[in-house]
Amino acid sequence: MPKIDFSTVEDAKTFTPVPEGTYLCEVNSVEQTTTNAGAEMYKVRLKVLDGPHAGRYLFDNLVFSPNAMKRVKLVCARLGLDTSGELDLTPKMLRDRTADVTVQVEDYVDDEGKERSRNRIPFDGYEAVEGGGGGERQPGDDEEDDPL
């Protein structure tokens, strides 16, 4: 076990969400899990690639229930996957793909009754980028990138 002197470690600050805007992001990781209702779900972690928030992470869920499949199809298509037919989707197929991701900030009350803010990606919050499947677009390539 490592010996740690926590008196020399700065206290963690409250989580601050990424400001609302559109960011070039890469799918960093995908975790397979299930919802409380029993549907299969992917927990997606997206890494912001450029701008002052480069290196920050956004989180999204892809739920594989009949009601949510339209969004799964939209996200997969905008990440550069062929959604014209049957696809045996795996987490590996999503990793390292890029898209412009729109993020919103929403307020909520946590389990302890405290008001907090978090990021939320809307239903259609993904936009395809050239080379999104192979990561050909690099941070700063597009003059219209939102500097947020």
C-alpha positions in Angstrom: 0.0 0.0 0.0 1.3 3.4 -0.8 1.7 5.8 2.1 0.0 9.1 1.3 0.0 12.4 3.2 -3.3 13.9 2.3 -2.5 17.1 4.1 -0.4 18.0 1.1 -3.1 17.2 -1.5 -5.4 20.0 -2.5 -9.1 19.3 -2.0 -11.1 18.4 -5.1 -13.2 21.3 -6.4 -16.8 20.9 -7.5 -17.2 19.4 -11.0 -17.6 22.1 -13.6 -19.3 21.0 -16.8 -17.9 21.9 -20.2 -19.6 25.1 -21.5 -22.5 24.7 -24.0 -21.2 24.5 -27.6 -20.0 22.1 -30.2 -16.7 20.3 -29.8 -14.6 18.0 -32.0 -14.6 14.8 -30.0 -13.2 11.3 -30.3 -14.8 8.2 -28.8 -12.3 7.4 -26.1 -13.9 4.3 -24.5 -17.1 2.3 -24.7 -18.4 0.2 -21.8 -21.0 -2.5 -22.2 -23.7 -2.6 -19.5 -27.4 -2.8 -19.1 -30.1 -0.3 -18.1 -32.2 -0.7 -14.9 -35.0 -1.9 -17.3 -32.7 -4.7 -18.6 -31.9 -3.2 -22.1 -28.3 -3.4 -23.4 -26.5 -0.1 -23.3 -23.1 1.3 -24.2 -21.6 4.0 -21.9 -19.6 6.2 -24.2 -16.8 8.4 -23.1 -15.8 11.2 -25.6 -12.6 13.2 -25.4 -12.6 16.8 -26.5 -9.8 17.2 -29.0 -9.3 20.9 -29.4 -9.9 24.3 -28.0 -9.5 25.4 -24.4 -11.4 22.4 -23.2 -9.2 19.8 -25.0 -8.6 16.8 -22.8 -11.9 17.1 -21.0 -14.4 14.3 -21.3 -18.1 14.1 -22.2 -20.3 11.1 -21.5 -23.2 9.6 -23.4 -25.3 6.5 -23.4 -26.5 4.4 -26.3 -29.4 2.3 -25.3 -30.4 -0.7 -27.4 -34.1 -0.7 -26.8 -36.7 -0.5 -29.6 -37.6 3.1 -28.6 -34.0 4.2 -28.7 -32.8 2.6 -31.9 -33.4 5.7 -34.0 -30.8 7.6 -31.9 -28.3 4.6 -32.0 -28.6 4.6 -35.8 -28.1 8.4 -36.0 -25.1 8.4 -33.8 -23.5 5.4 -35.6 -24.1 7.0 -39.0 -22.6 10.3 -37.9 -19.6 8.5 -36.5 -19.0 7.1 -40.0 -20.5 3.6 -39.7 -22.6 2.1 -42.5 -26.1 2.0 -41.2 -27.8 0.9 -44.5 -28.3 -2.7 -43.3 -27.5 -5.1 -40.6 -24.5 -4.4 -38.4 -23.0 -6.5 -35.6 -22.0 -3.5 -33.5 -19.2 -3.8 -31.0 -17.5 -1.2 -28.7 -14.3 -1.5 -30.7 -16.1 -0.3 -33.9 -17.0 3.0 -32.1 -13.6 3.7 -30.5 -11.3 6.3 -32.0 -14.1 7.7 -34.3 -14.6 11.4 -34.3 -17.6 13.8 -34.6 -18.6 17.3 -33.8 -20.6 16.9 -30.6 -23.0 19.5 -29.3 -23.2 19.7 -25.6 -25.7 21.4 -23.3 -25.6 22.1 -19.6 -28.5 21.1 -17.5 -29.2 21.6 -13.8 -30.4 18.7 -11.6 -30.8 17.8 -7.9 -28.5 15.1 -6.7 -29.3 12.2 -4.3 -28.4 14.5 -1.4 -30.7 17.3 -2.5 -28.0 19.5 -3.8 -28.4 21.5 -7.0 -25.7 20.6 -9.5 -25.0 21.1 -13.2 -23.9 18.4 -15.8 -23.4 18.1 -19.5 -26.0 16.5 -21.7 -25.7 15.5 -25.4 -29.1 16.0 -27.1 -30.7 13.4 -29.3 -29.2 14.8 -32.5 -26.0 16.1 -30.9 -23.6 14.4 -33.2 -22.5 15.7 -36.6 -20.3 13.9 -39.0 -16.8 15.2 -39.7 -14.7 14.4 -42.8 -12.7 11.3 -41.9 -14.6 10.8 -38.7 -14.2 7.0 -39.1 -10.5 7.2 -39.4 -9.7 10.3 -37.5 -8.3 12.2 -40.6 -9.5 15.5 -39.4 -7.1 17.0 -36.9 -7.8 19.7 -34.2 -7.7 23.1 -35.8 -8.3 21.9 -39.3 -11.7 23.7 -39.6 -11.6 27.5 -39.3 -15.2 27.4 -38.1 -14.4 25.3 -35.0 -16.1 26.9 -32.0 -13.3 28.2 -29.7 -15.2 27.3 -26.6 
